[in-house]
Amino acid sequence: MRSDVKIAIKLRKQGKSYNEISVALNVSKSTLNYWFKNKKWSEKIKKILVENARKRAGGRMREMSLKAKVKRLKLYVDMRKEAGRLYKIFCKDPLFVEGLMI
Protein backbone atom coordinates (compact mmCIF):
# COMPACT_ATOMS: atom_id res chain seq x y z
CA MET A 1 0.00 0.00 0.00
CA ARG A 2 1.28 3.45 -0.93
CA SER A 3 2.31 5.65 1.97
CA ASP A 4 -0.04 8.44 0.88
CA VAL A 5 -2.98 6.00 1.08
CA LYS A 6 -2.13 5.36 4.73
CA ILE A 7 -1.89 9.09 5.38
CA ALA A 8 -5.18 9.68 3.55
CA ILE A 9 -6.91 7.02 5.65
CA LYS A 10 -5.50 8.55 8.82
CA LEU A 11 -6.71 12.02 7.80
CA ARG A 12 -10.15 10.71 6.87
CA LYS A 13 -10.50 8.96 10.21
CA GLN A 14 -9.70 12.32 11.83
CA GLY A 15 -12.79 13.70 10.10
CA LYS A 16 -11.11 15.57 7.26
CA SER A 17 -13.08 16.20 4.08
CA TYR A 18 -12.05 15.00 0.64
CA ASN A 19 -11.14 18.61 -0.23
CA GLU A 20 -8.85 18.93 2.76
CA ILE A 21 -7.15 15.59 2.10
CA SER A 22 -6.86 16.34 -1.63
CA VAL A 23 -5.07 19.61 -0.95
CA ALA A 24 -2.84 18.14 1.77
CA LEU A 25 -1.65 15.17 -0.32
CA ASN A 26 -2.00 16.65 -3.81
CA VAL A 27 -4.26 13.75 -4.84
CA SER A 28 -7.46 14.07 -6.84
CA LYS A 29 -10.81 13.61 -5.12
CA SER A 30 -11.66 10.81 -7.54
CA THR A 31 -8.58 8.93 -6.33
CA LEU A 32 -9.68 9.44 -2.75
CA ASN A 33 -13.13 8.19 -3.66
CA TYR A 34 -11.57 5.04 -5.11
CA TRP A 35 -9.49 4.48 -1.99
CA PHE A 36 -12.41 4.98 0.40
CA LYS A 37 -15.35 3.58 -1.60
CA ASN A 38 -15.72 0.34 0.38
CA LYS A 39 -14.92 1.78 3.80
CA LYS A 40 -17.88 1.86 6.20
CA TRP A 41 -16.20 4.40 8.47
CA SER A 42 -15.84 6.77 5.54
CA GLU A 43 -19.63 6.85 5.07
CA LYS A 44 -20.14 7.72 8.75
CA ILE A 45 -17.63 10.56 8.48
CA LYS A 46 -19.29 11.74 5.27
CA LYS A 47 -22.66 11.95 7.04
CA ILE A 48 -21.10 13.97 9.87
CA LEU A 49 -19.40 16.35 7.41
CA VAL A 50 -22.63 16.79 5.43
CA GLU A 51 -24.59 17.58 8.59
CA ASN A 52 -21.96 20.12 9.68
CA ALA A 53 -22.04 21.74 6.23
CA ARG A 54 -25.84 21.89 6.38
CA LYS A 55 -25.69 23.70 9.72
CA ARG A 56 -23.15 26.22 8.41
CA ALA A 57 -25.18 26.74 5.24
CA GLY A 58 -28.26 27.58 7.29
CA GLY A 59 -26.39 30.39 8.99
CA ARG A 60 -25.07 31.69 5.68
CA MET A 61 -28.56 31.55 4.17
CA ARG A 62 -30.00 33.59 7.05
CA GLU A 63 -27.21 36.14 6.65
CA MET A 64 -27.80 36.40 2.89
CA SER A 65 -31.54 36.73 3.45
CA LEU A 66 -31.03 39.55 5.93
CA LYS A 67 -28.70 41.40 3.54
CA ALA A 68 -31.24 41.02 0.73
CA LYS A 69 -34.01 42.33 3.00
CA VAL A 70 -31.95 45.40 3.93
CA LYS A 71 -31.21 46.01 0.25
CA ARG A 72 -34.91 45.70 -0.68
CA LEU A 73 -35.93 48.11 2.08
CA LYS A 74 -33.36 50.65 0.94
CA LEU A 75 -34.59 50.30 -2.63
CA TYR A 76 -38.19 50.78 -1.44
CA VAL A 77 -37.28 53.96 0.44
CA ASP A 78 -35.36 55.30 -2.56
CA MET A 79 -38.29 54.54 -4.88
CA ARG A 80 -40.75 56.34 -2.58
CA LYS A 81 -38.46 59.40 -2.53
CA GLU A 82 -38.20 59.36 -6.31
CA ALA A 83 -41.98 58.96 -6.67
CA GLY A 84 -42.53 61.95 -4.35
CA ARG A 85 -40.08 64.04 -6.36
CA LEU A 86 -41.76 63.11 -9.65
CA TYR A 87 -45.22 63.75 -8.22
CA LYS A 88 -44.26 67.32 -7.36
CA ILE A 89 -43.12 67.81 -10.96
CA PHE A 90 -46.17 66.26 -12.66
CA CYS A 91 -49.03 67.06 -10.24
CA LYS A 92 -50.01 70.15 -12.29
CA ASP A 93 -50.01 68.23 -15.59
CA PRO A 94 -53.64 67.46 -16.61
CA LEU A 95 -52.66 64.24 -18.45
CA PHE A 96 -50.92 62.95 -15.32
CA VAL A 97 -53.95 63.72 -13.16
CA GLU A 98 -56.23 61.99 -15.73
CA GLY A 99 -53.96 58.97 -15.69
CA LEU A 100 -54.26 58.78 -11.91
CA MET A 101 -58.04 58.92 -12.16
CA ILE A 102 -58.15 56.01 -14.60
Rosetta blueprint (number, residue, H / E / L):
1 M L
2 R L
3 S H
4 D H
5 V H
6 K H
7 I H
8 A H
9 I H
10 K H
11 L H
12 R H
13 K H
14 Q L
15 G L
16 K L
17 S L
18 Y H
19 N H
20 E H
21 I H
22 S H
23 V H
24 A H
25 L H
26 N L
27 V L
28 S L
29 K H
30 S H
31 T H
32 L H
33 N H
34 Y H
35 W H
36 F H
37 K L
38 N L
39 K L
40 K H
41 W H
42 S H
43 E H
44 K H
45 I H
46 K H
47 K H
48 I H
49 L H
50 V H
51 E H
52 N H
53 A H
54 R H
55 K H
56 R H
57 A H
58 G H
59 G H
60 R H
61 M H
62 R H
63 E H
64 M H
65 S H
66 L H
67 K H
68 A H
69 K H
70 V H
71 K H
72 R H
73 L H
74 K H
75 L H
76 Y H
77 V H
78 D H
79 M H
80 R H
81 K H
82 E H
83 A H
84 G H
85 R H
86 L H
87 Y H
88 K H
89 I H
90 F H
91 C L
92 K L
93 D L
94 P H
95 L H
96 F H
97 V H
98 E H
99 G H
100 L H
101 M H
102 I L
